């Protein structure tokens, strides 16, 4: 996912609950659960991406000079620190209708007639 082009808030802002619960048929708790699940997915994706990028800099030797001089690794870490937090991205995706919400159908048990 491309997190650079998201227009999610990078700071804390107050949200109107009516706009959020309007996305899930008026159920704010369902909206919170959906955003929490999406936030966890985003956080996992970001962590995996960051880990794969930082693995390139992994060394088997402990050399203090090399640790302090690795500017590329520092820049990558700073980039990920400046990104919006996963929960902000999830809220923005919900507000922009980018989250697909799948409702499982409730199957009612069939009544058996005894003779």
C-alpha positions as CSV (number, residue, x, y, z in Angstrom):
1,X,0.0,0.0,0.0
2,X,1.2,3.5,-0.7
3,X,1.2,5.4,2.5
4,X,2.9,8.5,1.1
5,X,-0.2,9.6,-0.8
6,X,-2.7,9.3,1.9
7,X,-4.5,12.4,3.1
8,X,-4.9,11.0,6.7
9,X,-4.2,13.4,9.6
10,X,-0.7,13.3,10.9
11,X,-1.8,14.9,14.2
12,X,-4.7,14.3,16.5
13,X,-8.0,15.8,15.4
14,X,-11.5,15.7,16.8
15,X,-13.9,13.6,14.7
16,X,-17.7,13.9,14.4
17,X,-19.2,10.6,15.5
18,X,-22.3,11.0,13.3
19,X,-20.1,10.9,10.1
20,X,-18.4,7.8,11.3
21,X,-21.4,5.8,12.4
22,X,-23.2,6.9,9.2
23,X,-20.8,4.6,7.3
24,X,-22.0,1.5,9.2
25,X,-25.8,1.9,9.3
26,X,-25.7,4.0,12.5
27,X,-23.7,1.6,14.7
28,X,-20.7,3.3,16.2
29,X,-19.4,0.2,17.9
30,X,-19.4,-1.7,14.5
31,X,-17.5,1.3,13.0
32,X,-14.9,1.1,15.8
33,X,-14.4,-2.6,15.3
34,X,-14.0,-2.2,11.6
35,X,-11.5,0.6,12.0
36,X,-9.5,-1.3,14.6
37,X,-9.3,-4.4,12.4
38,X,-8.1,-2.3,9.4
39,X,-5.7,-0.4,11.7
40,X,-4.1,-3.7,12.7
41,X,-3.8,-4.7,9.1
42,X,-2.1,-1.4,8.1
43,X,0.2,-1.6,11.1
44,X,1.3,-5.1,10.2
45,X,1.9,-4.1,6.6
46,X,4.0,-1.1,7.6
47,X,6.0,-3.1,10.1
48,X,6.7,-5.8,7.6
49,X,7.8,-3.2,5.0
50,X,10.1,-1.4,7.4
51,X,11.6,-4.7,8.6
52,X,12.4,-5.8,5.1
53,X,14.0,-2.4,4.3
54,X,16.1,-2.5,7.5
55,X,17.3,-6.1,7.0
56,X,19.5,-4.7,4.2
57,X,21.5,-2.9,6.8
58,X,21.8,-5.9,9.2
59,X,25.4,-6.8,10.1
60,X,26.8,-9.7,12.0
61,X,29.6,-7.6,13.5
62,X,29.2,-5.1,16.3
63,X,31.1,-2.0,15.1
64,X,30.2,1.2,16.9
65,X,31.6,3.4,14.0
66,X,29.4,1.6,11.5
67,X,26.3,2.0,13.6
68,X,26.6,5.8,14.0
69,X,27.5,6.4,10.4
70,X,24.6,4.6,8.7
71,X,22.6,7.6,7.5
72,X,20.4,5.7,5.1
73,X,19.0,3.5,7.9
74,X,18.3,6.7,10.0
75,X,16.5,8.3,7.1
76,X,14.3,5.3,6.5
77,X,13.4,5.2,10.2
78,X,12.6,8.9,10.2
79,X,10.4,8.5,7.1
80,X,8.3,5.8,8.8
81,X,8.1,7.9,12.0
82,X,6.7,10.9,10.1
83,X,3.9,8.8,8.4
84,X,0.4,9.0,9.7
85,X,-0.4,6.5,12.4
86,X,-2.3,3.3,11.2
87,X,-5.5,4.3,13.1
88,X,-5.6,7.7,11.3
89,X,-5.2,6.0,8.0
90,X,-8.0,3.5,8.9
91,X,-10.3,6.4,9.9
92,X,-9.6,8.2,6.7
93,X,-10.2,5.1,4.6
94,X,-13.6,4.6,6.3
95,X,-14.6,8.2,5.7
96,X,-13.6,7.9,2.0
97,X,-15.5,4.6,1.6
98,X,-12.2,2.7,0.8
99,X,-12.9,-0.1,3.3
100,X,-15.0,-3.0,2.0
101,X,-17.3,-4.1,4.8
102,X,-18.5,-7.7,4.5
103,X,-21.4,-8.8,6.6
104,X,-21.7,-12.5,7.0
105,X,-25.3,-13.7,6.5
106,X,-27.0,-15.2,9.5
107,X,-28.2,-18.6,8.8
108,X,-31.2,-19.5,10.9
109,X,-31.5,-23.2,11.9
110,X,-34.2,-25.2,10.2
111,X,-37.0,-26.5,12.3
112,X,-37.4,-30.2,12.2
113,X,-40.8,-31.7,12.6
114,X,-41.1,-34.8,14.6
115,X,-43.9,-37.3,13.9
